[in-house]
Amino acid sequence: MSAKKHASIPMYLRICEELRARIRSGEWRIGDAVDPQRQLAKRFDVSVMTVLQALTPMIQFVGENAD
């Protein structure tokens, strides 16, 4: 992906995609605890609100697919 195109994607979507990639790779499984929101915010150099925006679709997906 070009730097220009990458920059046009909102940060919360980039974070969400990275977290999903970790699930797809098997590094994380659905139901595993993720790092605390503040730690994720620090790692990605964003606010906690941006991390929450990234996590919300994942939380909704898990809730819809829970046993």
Buried (B, 14 or more C-beta within 10 A) or exposed (E): EEEEEEEEEEBBEBBBEEBBEBBEEEEBEEEEEBEEBEEBBEEBEBEEEBBBBBBEBBEEEEEEEEE
